[in-house]
Amino acid sequence: MYRFVVILFGIALLLAGFYIVFWTPGATERPPLPNAINQSE
């Protein structure tokens, strides 16, 4: 049971790491998208 919790925690940390690494550059590139959506309206 303890090992299962440690594995889940490790996976959660890995996912959080990937989110932080990939989300930061994506956040700066996503603001232009709302402008394109507004233009189509």
Backbone torsions as a table, in degrees:
resi	resn	phi	psi	omega
1	MET	NA	-44.6	-179.0
2	TYR	-63.0	-41.5	-178.9
3	ARG	-63.2	-38.4	179.6
4	PHE	-60.5	-42.9	179.6
5	VAL	-65.2	-41.6	-179.7
6	VAL	-63.8	-41.1	179.5
7	ILE	-64.3	-44.9	178.7
8	LEU	-60.9	-42.4	-179.6
9	PHE	-63.5	-41.1	178.4
10	GLY	-62.8	-43.4	178.8
11	ILE	-63.3	-41.0	179.4
12	ALA	-62.1	-41.6	179.1
13	LEU	-64.3	-41.9	179.1
14	LEU	-62.2	-45.7	179.5
15	LEU	-61.8	-42.7	179.4
16	ALA	-61.8	-41.1	178.8
17	GLY	-61.7	-46.1	179.1
18	PHE	-63.1	-41.6	179.5
19	TYR	-60.1	-45.4	-178.5
20	ILE	-65.1	-41.9	-176.7
21	VAL	-69.0	-42.4	-175.0
22	PHE	-89.6	-24.4	-176.2
23	TRP	-77.1	-37.1	-176.3
24	THR	-59.6	-51.1	176.6
25	PRO	-67.1	-34.2	179.7
26	GLY	-66.0	-33.7	-177.6
27	ALA	-64.9	-35.8	-179.3
28	THR	-76.7	-22.7	-178.4
29	GLU	-92.7	-12.4	-175.0
30	ARG	-85.4	-27.9	178.4
31	PRO	-50.7	-36.9	178.2
32	PRO	-61.3	-26.7	-177.1
33	LEU	-60.9	-46.0	178.3
34	PRO	-56.7	-34.4	178.9
35	ASN	-64.0	-42.0	179.2
36	ALA	-64.5	-38.4	179.6
37	ILE	-66.4	-41.1	-179.8
38	ASN	-66.1	-36.3	-180.0
39	GLN	-66.0	-36.0	-178.8
40	SER	-68.7	-24.1	176.6
41	GLU	-80.1	NA	NA
